[in-house]
């Protein structure tokens, strides 16, 4: 990403897919003009945090994640400390829990991290959970409302 940002200093909007083979860079320098980012991430929560760490000028962020998630406290930390200008955030996080875990308790605990004054009162951002029970593991989707519609 650093090379892309280096050669496109006037970049204003970026739509990118970063796969599991994406090598996490330590805090790439994001162009100052980049105000909208649409990201499909299949790497890690650490990689996502590193990428967003220097994106303080973002106004709009849309993120889809696969195989990992951030809880409400982690998202709040990123938004408050690194994305102070953010006006719109939309995300859909897809991950799995193993069958032998108490999934209902885990989901409830995760939902509770989004039931805080920051999410509900300060920002007016609401989160929904969809749980698809499978035989081996369960698919869990957490997403902001309104939901992201893939185009």
Wavefront OBJ file of the C-alpha trace (Angstrom):
o trace
v 0.000 0.000 0.000
v 2.867 2.381 0.707
v 3.948 2.244 -2.939
v 0.414 2.944 -4.145
v 0.091 5.878 -1.770
v 3.538 7.170 -2.721
v 2.667 7.301 -6.427
v -0.872 8.650 -6.000
v -0.538 11.604 -3.623
v -3.814 13.161 -4.854
v -5.863 10.023 -4.349
v -9.307 10.926 -3.001
v -11.214 7.634 -3.116
v -9.900 4.102 -2.889
v -11.660 0.781 -3.242
v -9.313 -2.117 -2.525
v -9.285 -5.798 -1.639
v -6.468 -6.997 0.590
v -6.182 -10.775 0.809
v -4.718 -13.069 3.402
v -1.349 -12.780 1.645
v -1.226 -9.012 2.315
v 1.887 -8.182 4.295
v 1.111 -5.737 7.039
v 3.116 -2.567 6.748
v 3.759 -0.505 9.817
v 1.538 2.545 9.389
v 1.644 3.361 5.657
v 1.501 7.085 4.901
v -2.029 7.623 3.607
v -2.463 10.553 1.170
v -3.977 13.613 2.838
v -6.611 13.900 0.101
v -7.977 10.391 0.669
v -11.401 11.005 2.187
v -13.254 7.812 1.230
v -12.019 4.259 1.657
v -13.863 1.082 0.749
v -11.889 -1.911 1.950
v -12.384 -5.657 1.710
v -9.959 -7.154 4.221
v -9.008 -10.798 4.576
v -5.820 -10.328 6.571
v -5.966 -9.471 10.290
v -7.243 -7.005 12.835
v -3.660 -5.804 13.352
v -3.314 -5.084 9.637
v -6.565 -3.150 9.581
v -5.525 -1.058 12.573
v -2.123 -0.308 11.006
v -3.762 0.788 7.768
v -6.243 3.117 9.485
v -3.714 4.559 11.919
v -2.628 7.344 9.532
v -5.944 8.005 7.817
v -7.108 10.893 10.006
v -8.644 12.761 7.059
v -11.102 9.979 6.134
v -14.712 11.124 6.072
v -16.242 7.867 4.861
v -15.130 4.317 5.654
v -16.697 1.113 4.380
v -15.075 -2.137 5.514
v -15.832 -5.796 4.917
v -13.779 -8.289 6.884
v -13.488 -12.051 6.584
v -12.283 -14.379 9.327
v -11.663 -11.683 11.928
v -13.532 -8.966 13.763
v -13.026 -5.920 15.938
v -15.266 -5.334 18.924
v -16.993 -2.033 19.662
v -14.235 -0.858 22.004
v -11.539 -1.537 19.393
v -13.520 0.293 16.700
v -14.115 3.218 19.074
v -10.385 3.420 19.829
v -9.552 3.563 16.109
v -12.247 6.145 15.368
v -11.531 8.446 18.321
v -7.740 8.270 18.136
v -7.072 7.924 14.411
v -10.208 8.897 12.453
v -11.439 12.098 14.109
v -13.081 13.425 10.924
v -15.011 10.255 10.157
v -18.666 10.987 9.430
v -19.849 7.692 7.969
v -18.744 4.196 8.901
v -20.217 1.049 7.452
v -18.834 -2.391 8.089
v -19.691 -6.035 7.734
v -17.544 -8.447 9.675
v -17.824 -12.160 8.926
v -16.201 -14.699 11.206
v -16.762 -18.165 12.620
v -17.030 -19.671 16.069
v -16.331 -23.324 16.710
v -19.345 -25.461 17.532
v -18.204 -26.328 21.061
v -18.111 -22.690 22.218
v -21.038 -20.994 23.937
v -21.825 -18.924 20.880
v -24.834 -17.131 22.278
v -22.795 -15.775 25.201
v -19.937 -14.753 22.901
v -22.305 -12.936 20.540
v -24.067 -11.182 23.415
v -20.729 -10.057 24.872
v -19.623 -8.757 21.479
v -22.932 -6.960 20.895
v -22.613 -5.312 24.314
v -19.386 -3.619 23.191
v -21.508 -1.741 20.631
v -24.258 -0.852 23.139
v -22.421 2.127 24.564
v -23.127 5.872 24.528
v -20.395 6.318 21.894
v -22.203 4.091 19.393
v -25.813 4.817 20.258
v -25.916 8.421 21.478
v -22.800 10.213 20.221
v -22.691 8.702 16.723
v -26.120 7.152 16.226
v -24.544 4.064 14.666
v -26.383 0.795 15.135
v -25.075 -2.757 14.809
v -26.932 -5.930 13.928
v -25.873 -9.560 14.202
v -26.804 -12.462 11.960
v -25.984 -15.983 13.130
v -26.067 -18.911 10.716
v -25.772 -22.201 12.540
v -23.786 -24.844 10.653
v -22.862 -28.410 11.547
v -19.123 -27.832 12.159
v -18.910 -24.121 12.931
v -21.262 -21.169 12.949
v -21.071 -18.190 10.594
v -21.470 -14.871 12.371
v -22.059 -11.532 10.643
v -21.890 -8.204 12.442
v -22.820 -5.169 10.399
v -23.764 -1.555 10.701
v -27.224 -0.369 9.759
v -27.977 0.426 7.058
v -26.325 -2.710 5.759
v -23.614 -2.667 3.087
v -25.019 -3.652 -0.281
v -22.402 -5.204 -2.548
v -22.290 -3.787 -6.031
l 1 2 3 4 5 6 7 8 9 10 11 12 13 14 15 16 17 18 19 20 21 22 23 24 25 26 27 28 29 30 31 32 33 34 35 36 37 38 39 40 41 42 43 44 45 46 47 48 49 50 51 52 53 54 55 56 57 58 59 60 61 62 63 64 65 66 67 68 69 70 71 72 73 74 75 76 77 78 79 80 81 82 83 84 85 86 87 88 89 90 91 92 93 94 95 96 97 98 99 100 101 102 103 104 105 106 107 108 109 110 111 112 113 114 115 116 117 118 119 120 121 122 123 124 125 126 127 128 129 130 131 132 133 134 135 136 137 138 139 140 141 142 143 144 145 146 147 148 149 150 151
